[in-house]
Each structure stands twice: as structure tokens, then as C-alpha cells.
């Protein structure tokens, strides 16, 4: 059995730093997720746009291979035109964009507080109250209901650890 009486308690400022790192993690995660969704949307829109009849008149599509390519493109575009609204890609993009914006704002506010602690060389009651208000705003962030991509989260976690190592934070003495 470990004697916890001898263990040095963790300074309360670490709660703030943990939240700051979590906000950074979520900014990275939603930037990458949103970028992926936007790429998918671009390519789907491009395929649909290329299937317009005026494109079919190009000389390439008048060849045998071109005819096969045109029929394939037209079939793919028809399928994508049906599937796109069903998967609600536009809704997912909008939802992820809103969540990303909220995480960016929270991250920025936490970053200001982290810098303030470093510059003033203290973590006082006023700063604690500000941190608690920021925690309240965190509860308003409604993340998408889809399961998180664990592999992407792990990559983002590593990025946070490189960008914000534990020893880079100022911890006031008690």
C-alpha cells in the first residue's frame, strides 16, 4: 500500500494546463477532420460537375476509351448525386466547422490565461475564477455524435505533446 501522505500534491494550475492541452488537441483534431470532409466534398462536387453533357462533347470522350470513361463518370456522378445528401456531408462540414470554431475560441482564451500566469509568475484567485468560467464555456461545445477517429486523435495527441511539453509550463510555488 502506498502512503499518500508523503506524496506531494499536484498544483491546481495543472487542471488549467490539462484543459489547455485538451483544447489544442481538439483544435488539431477538428482542423484535420474538417479538412478531410472538405476534400471529400470537393472531389464529389468535381465529379458531379464534370458529368454535365457539354463535357461529353470533348474529343477525348468520342474515342472508345473516352466513351467508356464518360459512361463511368456519368454513372459515378449519378451515384454521388444520390449518396451525397444521404450522408449529409454538408451538414457534417458545417457541424465540424462550428465545433472547431468553439474549440479555437476556448483554446485562445486558455492560452491568454496560461501566458498571464507565466508573466505574473502566479496563479491567483482571479485567475482560478477565470479558468472556472472558461470551463463553463467548454460545456457548451456539442461535439458531433459520430465516434471519434482514435488513430487521428493519437496523432494529434503526439502533436500536442511535442508543441506543449509538460516542462514548458510555469508552476507557481505553493
C-alpha positions in Angstrom: 0.0 0.0 0.0 1.4 3.4 -1.0 1.4 6.1 1.7 -0.3 9.1 0.0 0.6 11.3 3.0 4.2 11.6 1.6 3.2 12.2 -1.9 3.4 15.9 -3.0 0.0 17.1 -4.2 -0.3 18.3 -7.7 -0.6 22.0 -8.1 -4.1 23.2 -9.1 -2.7 25.1 -12.1 -2.2 21.7 -13.8 -6.0 21.5 -14.2 -5.8 24.6 -16.4 -2.8 23.3 -18.3 -4.6 20.0 -18.9 -7.6 21.8 -20.3 -5.3 24.0 -22.5 -3.7 20.9 -23.9 -7.1 19.3 -24.5 -8.3 22.4 -26.3 -5.2 22.3 -28.5 -5.8 18.6 -29.2 -9.3 19.3 -30.3 -8.3 22.2 -32.5 -5.8 19.9 -34.3 -8.4 17.1 -34.5 -11.2 19.2 -35.9 -8.9 21.0 -38.3 -7.8 17.7 -39.8 -11.4 16.2 -39.7 -12.8 19.3 -41.4 -10.1 19.4 -44.0 -10.8 15.7 -44.8 -14.5 16.4 -45.1 -13.9 19.4 -47.3 -11.6 17.4 -49.6 -14.3 14.7 -50.0 -16.9 17.4 -50.8 -14.6 19.0 -53.3 -14.0 15.7 -55.2 -17.6 14.7 -55.1 -18.6 18.1 -56.4 -15.9 17.9 -59.1 -17.1 14.5 -60.4 -20.7 15.8 -60.4 -19.7 19.0 -62.3 -17.6 17.0 -64.8 -20.6 14.9 -65.7 -22.5 17.8 -67.4 -23.4 17.0 -71.0 -21.3 19.7 -72.5 -18.2 17.9 -71.3 -19.2 14.8 -73.2 -18.7 16.7 -76.5 -14.9 16.9 -75.9 -12.9 15.0 -78.5 -11.5 12.5 -75.8 -14.9 11.3 -75.0 -15.6 10.5 -78.7 -12.9 7.8 -78.6 -13.7 4.2 -77.5 -11.8 4.7 -74.2 -13.3 8.1 -73.8 -16.8 6.7 -74.3 -16.2 4.2 -71.5 -14.7 6.9 -69.3 -17.7 9.2 -70.0 -20.2 6.4 -69.1 -18.2 5.6 -66.0 -18.0 9.2 -65.0 -21.7 9.8 -65.6 -22.7 6.7 -63.6 -20.4 7.7 -60.7 -21.7 11.2 -60.8 -25.3 9.9 -60.7 -24.5 7.7 -57.7 -22.7 10.5 -55.9 -25.5 12.9 -56.5 -27.8 10.5 -54.7 -25.4 9.5 -52.0 -24.1 12.9 -51.0 -27.4 14.2 -49.5 -27.9 10.9 -47.7 -24.5 11.0 -46.0 -25.2 14.7 -45.1 -21.7 15.8 -46.0 -22.6 19.5 -46.0 -24.2 19.1 -42.5 -21.1 17.3 -41.2 -18.8 20.1 -42.6 -21.0 22.8 -41.0 -21.1 20.9 -37.7 -17.4 20.3 -37.6 -16.7 23.9 -38.6 -18.8 25.2 -35.7 -17.2 22.8 -33.2 -13.7 23.8 -34.5 -14.5 27.5 -34.1 -15.7 26.9 -30.5 -12.5 24.9 -29.6 -10.4 27.6 -31.2 -12.0 30.3 -29.1 -11.7 28.3 -25.9 -8.0 27.5 -26.8 -7.3 31.2 -27.4 -8.8 32.2 -24.0 -7.0 29.4 -22.2 -3.8 30.5 -24.0 -4.2 34.0 -22.7 -4.6 32.7 -19.2 -1.5 30.5 -19.5 0.5 33.4 -20.7 -0.8 35.6 -17.9 0.2 33.0 -15.3 3.7 32.8 -16.8 4.1 36.6 -17.0 2.7 37.3 -13.5 4.5 34.2 -12.1 1.4 33.3 -10.1 -1.9 31.5 -10.2 -4.2 33.6 -8.0 -7.9 33.5 -7.2 -8.8 35.9 -10.0 -7.1 33.5 -12.5 -8.9 30.5 -10.9 -12.2 32.2 -11.4 -11.5 33.0 -15.0 -10.5 29.4 -15.5 -13.8 28.2 -14.0 -15.7 30.5 -16.3 -13.8 29.0 -19.2 -14.8 25.5 -18.1 -18.4 26.6 -18.2 -18.0 27.6 -21.9 -16.4 24.2 -22.6 -19.7 22.6 -21.5 -21.5 24.4 -24.4 -19.4 22.7 -27.0 -21.6 20.0 -28.6 -19.3 17.6 -30.4 -20.6 15.5 -33.4 -22.3 12.3 -32.4 -20.0 10.2 -34.7 -17.4 8.1 -33.0 -14.0 9.9 -32.8 -11.2 8.6 -35.1 -8.9 7.1 -32.4 -5.9 6.9 -34.8 -6.2 10.6 -35.7 -6.7 11.5 -32.0 -3.5 9.7 -31.2 -1.6 11.6 -33.9 -3.0 14.9 -32.6 -2.1 13.9 -29.0 1.5 13.4 -30.1 1.5 16.8 -31.8 0.2 18.4 -28.6 2.9 16.7 -26.6 5.6 18.0 -28.9 4.1 21.5 -29.1 3.3 21.8 -25.4 5.5 19.5 -23.3 4.8 19.4 -19.5 8.1 21.1 -18.7 7.2 24.2 -20.8 4.6 25.4 -18.2 5.2 27.6 -15.2 4.1 26.1 -11.9 4.0 28.6 -9.1 5.3 27.6 -5.7 2.6 27.0 -3.1 
